[in-house]
Amino acid sequence: MDEIGLFAGTRGRQVAGRFTLIPARAFDYGTTEQRETWRGLVSTMEASLRLHRHRPGTLTGLDEYLTRKSNGEWAGGSVGATPRRLAVVGAGLLWCGCAQAA
């Protein structure tokens, strides 16, 4: 990643010098421990969202759906963007009755 696209060439090296690249991979969801880790991440990010009339635990209750929808990837541009997208998707599912919250 650090030698292609945004970080290519002279200008790219200047840009790259201002950041630290942190390699990350998708969260696994196969074992109980992996599901608990994902659920904890969803819960933590849900707690940081400021949503009107939001019932705590709503998104955490949709953790299985959210991991499928996101492919277990939390950062898709910015760390904050994905939780907001998941919140919108989760809220939409609850609104239409397509999913049940915990």
C-alpha positions as CSV (number, residue, x, y, z in Angstrom):
1,M,0.0,0.0,0.0
2,D,2.8,2.4,0.8
3,E,4.2,2.3,-2.7
4,I,1.1,2.6,-4.8
5,G,-1.7,5.1,-5.2
6,L,-1.7,8.0,-2.8
7,F,1.8,7.1,-1.5
8,A,3.5,6.7,-5.0
9,G,6.2,9.1,-6.3
10,T,7.9,12.0,-4.7
11,R,4.7,13.7,-3.5
12,G,3.4,10.3,-2.2
13,R,6.5,9.8,-0.1
14,Q,5.9,13.3,1.4
15,V,2.3,12.4,2.2
16,A,3.4,8.9,3.6
17,G,5.9,10.6,5.8
18,R,3.1,12.4,7.6
19,F,1.3,9.2,8.6
20,T,1.9,5.8,10.1
21,L,0.4,3.0,8.2
22,I,-1.2,0.5,10.5
23,P,-1.9,-2.8,8.8
24,A,-5.2,-4.3,9.7
25,R,-7.3,-7.3,8.7
26,A,-10.9,-8.2,9.0
27,F,-12.3,-9.5,12.2
28,D,-13.0,-13.2,12.3
29,Y,-16.4,-14.4,13.6
30,G,-16.1,-18.2,13.8
31,T,-15.3,-19.0,17.4
32,T,-17.0,-17.9,20.6
33,E,-14.0,-15.8,21.5
34,Q,-14.0,-14.1,18.1
35,R,-17.7,-13.3,18.3
36,E,-17.2,-11.8,21.8
37,T,-14.4,-9.7,20.5
38,W,-16.5,-8.4,17.6
39,R,-19.5,-7.9,19.9
40,G,-17.3,-5.9,22.3
41,L,-16.1,-3.7,19.4
42,V,-19.6,-3.0,18.2
43,S,-20.7,-2.3,21.8
44,T,-17.9,0.2,22.3
45,M,-18.5,2.0,19.1
46,E,-22.3,2.0,19.7
47,A,-21.7,3.7,23.1
48,S,-19.7,6.5,21.3
49,L,-22.5,7.2,18.8
50,R,-24.9,10.1,19.6
51,L,-28.2,8.9,18.2
52,H,-31.5,10.4,19.1
53,R,-33.8,8.0,21.0
54,H,-31.3,5.2,20.7
55,R,-31.7,2.2,23.0
56,P,-28.3,1.0,24.2
57,G,-27.6,-2.6,23.0
58,T,-29.5,-2.2,19.7
59,L,-26.5,-2.5,17.4
60,T,-24.8,-5.0,19.7
61,G,-27.9,-7.2,19.3
62,L,-27.3,-7.1,15.5
63,D,-23.7,-8.1,15.7
64,E,-24.0,-11.2,13.5
65,Y,-25.8,-9.3,10.8
66,L,-23.3,-6.4,11.1
67,T,-20.3,-8.7,10.7
68,R,-21.8,-10.2,7.5
69,K,-22.7,-6.7,6.2
70,S,-19.2,-5.3,6.8
71,N,-17.3,-8.5,6.1
72,G,-15.7,-8.0,9.5
73,E,-13.9,-4.9,8.3
74,W,-14.1,-2.0,10.6
75,A,-12.2,0.7,8.7
76,G,-13.4,1.5,5.3
77,G,-11.9,5.0,4.8
78,S,-12.1,6.2,8.4
79,V,-12.7,4.4,11.6
80,G,-15.7,6.5,12.4
81,A,-17.5,6.1,9.0
82,T,-18.2,2.4,9.4
83,P,-19.9,2.6,12.8
84,R,-22.1,5.3,11.4
85,R,-23.0,3.2,8.4
86,L,-23.7,0.2,10.6
87,A,-25.9,2.4,12.8
88,V,-27.9,3.5,9.8
89,V,-28.2,0.0,8.5
90,G,-29.1,-1.4,12.0
91,A,-31.7,1.4,12.6
92,G,-33.2,0.7,9.2
93,L,-33.5,-3.0,9.9
94,L,-35.2,-2.3,13.2
95,W,-37.5,0.3,11.7
96,C,-38.7,-2.1,8.9
97,G,-39.0,-5.0,11.3
98,C,-36.4,-7.0,9.4
99,A,-34.3,-7.7,12.5
100,Q,-34.9,-8.0,16.2
101,A,-32.7,-6.2,18.8
102,A,-31.4,-8.0,21.8
